[in-house]
Amino acid sequence: MTENMGGPLAPDHCGFEPWPAICLLGALAARLAIAGNQSLWLDEALTERLLRHSLPGLFAQLSGDVHPPLFYLVAKGWAELFGRSELALRSLPALFDTATCLVVWIWATAIAGRRTGRIALVLAATSMFQIYYGIEFRQYALLGLLAAVAHLSLVRLLQVPTPGRAVTLGVVYAMALYTQYVAVLVLAAHAAIVVSGRDRRARSLWLAAAAGSVIALAPWWPYLSRHIQIITASVPVHSGALVDYLQAPARLLFYSTGAIPRWAYTAAGGALLAGLVLWRVRTRGRSPGSDVLLPLELICLVPVGILLLGSLAGSGAMAWKLLVILSPALLVYVAVLVSHLPPALATIAIGTIVTVNIASYVHSAGTVHKEDWRGAVQAVGPKIAATDGLMFDSPYVETPFRYYFGDGAPAAIDPRRPNRLPDRLWAVRSHSRYDWHNVGRRLHANGLTSRKLWKFYKIEIELFAR
């Protein structure tokens, strides 16, 4: 199985083609076109605030966080060079995601031929899921890129097992682990692929690469132990995880920022998975492209199985982080399936997927994805006087508000101890953490009554005055 996954390139797979460069430029342009028209949401604003610290201060902040440092270090240098506007910040993940499209094309071409590579590139460039997470100023785009590079590096190691290729794979593993801890699932999937093969030299080199990547984390181990405690204590377990994974295939192919209801994703994803399983069982592994599909299936199924069986199974956030690293493999998988369809059916399938994603892109360009902090501050900010008070429903919510308000915003008042209140107070609510019923009673007890309520996408700002 691994030998087929990493078979040598045929001569006609090589040579320069101008159209992939055009496709990649179009992919980058599509991502940058909407990167600047979306307000930063809470997590992005928190990331931007972290970058304002010095390097020692940044590491001190990360010690109490749950993320490794690589993305923050790269993003800090990027922000110092290009600024901190929405477009400047998001252009970094947009570049990462465009590079992922390039790697997907190379990977699909290497394992299944030029036609499959073209299909995979088109799917990756137009994937609304890739675009959505590819412009978010978080670790996701870098994580997806490193996962794709790791998959391609494994293919090359299995083609020709040399120490140089093992070192390359080990470096990519280490970078992925320094980006997001969930990258360990990439190593688990690769372990299943390598162990199922018969090449002992490739297996030994892979083990050396994996061990080297873990050893490379040694400087981060003191932070890692604290992060593991925070993660295991804060990640809830609930029964929605299986639904999240059932939705994954449909969301990847037809991602929408709100136009498609959740039940439709669940039904479509379940139907796609059921149809695929029935087809694979019926053909008993003798279907066209089975030698390529099996490793891709391991890349996708091993991490999902680990999470479903492990203590993190119930985390919806973990499901989406996992889908980010599985997305390149799933795109290549779909490209392999489509490339074995008759030309007419393949054209219909690709056309349908691309059309739905373009429609979703157009819809997304004119809507707010997560939180409309820019609109909220632009509407209410000019009304706030220096002598007024601000009250936030979470310590974190203050960060995106001040990002858009800038200097001169009044000091924040703790909702749990609202003493010495000013004559006018602005209550900003988005990620409710406090009991606002009791907070409101305290405000009324201090002579403040509600005068006006402004509502924005996932944000409320209420004015209280005497």
C-alpha positions, -999 to +999 in steps of 0.1 A: +000+000+000+027+025+009+047+016-021+018+027-043+013+058-023+049+068-029+055+054-064+079+073-086+066+100-108+060+092-144+079+113-170+047+130-182+041+144-147+070+167-150+074+200-169+063+235-165+026+244-169+015+280-167-021+274-157-013+262-121+004+296-115-027+314-128-049+293-106-027+299-075-027+337-082-065+335-085-067+316-052-046+343-034-066+371-049-099+355-038-086+352-003-072+387-001-104+402-016-124+393+015-096+394+041-100+431+048-138+434+047-144+411+078-142+425+113-116+407+135-134+385+159-125+377+195-097+351+190-081+371+162-081+402+184-065+383+213-038+370+189-031+406+177-029+417+214-003+390+222+019+402+194+023+436+211+044+420+238+082+417+236+095+382+230+100+375+267+066+389+274+051+368+246+065+336+260+053+345+294+018+350+280+019+317+261+028+298+293-007+303+305-023+297+270-029+264+253-010+270+221+027+265+210+047+295+198+055+290+161+026+309+146+029+337+171+066+342+163+060+343+126+030+365+130+049+390+153+075+395+126+049+398+099+029+424+119+060+445+126+068+445+089+033+451+074+012+466+101-018+455+121-048+463+099-073+435+092-059+430+056-022+432+068-028+406+095-049+382+074-027+383+044-002+361+063-027+331+066-039+338+031-004+332+018-002+300+039-034+288+025-024+295-011+008+276-005-014+247+007-032+247-026+003+244-043+013+215-021-021+198-027-015+200-065+021+186-062+009+158-038-020+147-060+001+148-091+028+127-074+005+099-063-022+099-090-011+118-121-014+151-138-052+151-143-058+143-106-034+171-096-054+196-117-087+186-102-072+188-066-058+223-073-092+235-086-110+221-056-084+235-031-084+270-048-122+273-047-129+255-014-149+279+008-138+259+038-101+265+029-109+302+023-128+306+055-101+293+077-074+304+053-079+341+061-084+337+099-056+353+118-050+321+138-029+290+135-052+271+112-038+281+078-002+274+089-013+241+105-031+230+073+000+239+052+024+220+074+000+190+074+000+190+036+038+193+035+041+165+059+019+142+038+039+151+007+072+146+025+060+111+036+052+103+000+087+113-011+103+093+018+083+062+007+094+068-029+131+069-021+139+064+016+170+085+022+183+102+054+179+136+038+142+130+032+137+117+067+153+148+081+130+170+060+100+150+073+112+153+109+116+191+106+081+194+091+067+173+120+084+195+146+071+227+129+036+213+129+038+203+166+051+238+174+021+252+156-008+231+171-006+201+194-033+184+173-006+178+147+004+147+167-026+131+149-007+135+116+021+114+131-004+088+142-019+085+108+015+083+091+025+056+116-004+035+104+007+040+068+043+032+074+037+002+096+013-013+070+041-012+044+069-037+038+099-014+033+120-018+065+144+010+056+115+035+051+100+024+084+133+029+102+139+063+087+103+074+095+107+063+132+139+084+133+121+114+118+091+111+143+115+106+173+135+136+162+104+158+160+095+148+196+130+155+208+129+189+191+100+198+214+123+195+244+127+232+250+089+235+251+083+206+275+079+228+306+051+248+288+037+216+273+030+200+306+010+231+318-009+232+285-019+196+288-033+202+322-053+232+310-066+214+279-077+183+298-094+204+325-113+227+301-123+205+271-159+193+276-171+159+265-205+158+248-224+137+224-222+162+195-187+151+183-200+123+160-224+147+144-195+171+138-175+144+120-205+133+100-208+168+087-172+171+078-173+158+042-202+180+033-188+210+050-155+206+032-170+203-002-199+228+002-189+251+031-212+280+038-212+308+063-248+304+072-268+297+040-269+259+046-286+246+078-268+222+102-292+194+096-285+195+058-248+192+065-254+162+087-277+145+062-254+152+033-222+142+051-238+109+064-251+101+029-216+107+013-199+086+039-225+058+037-223+058-001-185+057+000-184+028+025-209+008+004-189+014-027-157+004-011-172-028+004-189-037-029-157-033-049-136-050-021-107-027-026-104-035-064-119-002-075-098+021-097-074+041-076-077+018-045-039+017-040-039+055-037-072+058-017-062+034+011-034+056+025-056+087+022-083+069+041-058+061+069-048+098+070-084+107+076-097+078+097-069+072+122-071+107+137-109+107+138-109+073+155-084+084+181-104+114+190-137+095+191-122+069+214-102+094+235-112+119+262-112+148+237-140+132+216-167+156+226-150+189+216-165+206+187-135+229+185-112+199+183-133+185+154-128+217+134-091+218+142-089+182+130-107+190+098-082+217+091-054+192+090-075+166+072-087+191+046-057+187+022-060+149+023-098+150+018-094+173-012-068+149-028-091+120-020-121+136-037-098+145-067-088+108-070-124+097-069-135+123-095-106+116-118-118+079-122-153+090-132-163+091-169-154+126-183-190+138-184-197+128-148-164+142-137-172+175-153-206+176-136-191+168-102-164+194-104-188+220-118-213+214-090-187+216-062-170+247-077-204+264-084-217+259-048-184+272-034-184+303-056-220+310-046-210+306-009-180+329-015-202+356-030-226+353-001-197+354+024-182+385+009-213+406+019-219+391+053-202+391+087-186+358+095-183+358+133-186+392+152-192+427+139-168+446+162-159+471+135-195+480+129-203+481+166-175+505+174-181+527+144-218+531+154-214+535+191-178+546+196-184+584+188-211+585+215-188+573+243-174+602+263-141+601+283-161+604+316-183+574+308-177+539+320-173+506+301-184+472+313-177+440+294-193+406+299-159+389+297-123+401+302-116+389+267-143+409+250-126+441+259-098+432+235-116+434+201-135+465+213-103+484+221-087+472+189-112+492+169-118+520+194-081+528+197-067+551+224-089+572+246-115+546+256-127+549+292-114+524+318-133+491+322-155+484+353-156+449+367-193+437+364-189+417+396-180+448+417-197+477+401-188+504+427-184+541+421-203+540+389-203+570+365-235+588+354-234+569+320-222+533+315-219+513+284-224+475+288-208+455+260-219+419+257-208+392+233-194+361+251-215+362+282-195+350+312-212+368+340-248+366+353-261+398+337-294+395+355-276+402+388-254+428+372-284+447+360-299+446+395-267+461+409-268+489+382-304+497+390-296+498+427-270+524+419-296+546+401-286+535+365-314+525+341-313+512+306-317+540+280-309+523+246-298+490+232-278+485+200-276+451+184-249+440+160-239+405+147-233+385+180-227+418+199-250+439+221-241+473+235-265+488+261-264+523+275-273+528+312-276+563+326-289+581+357 
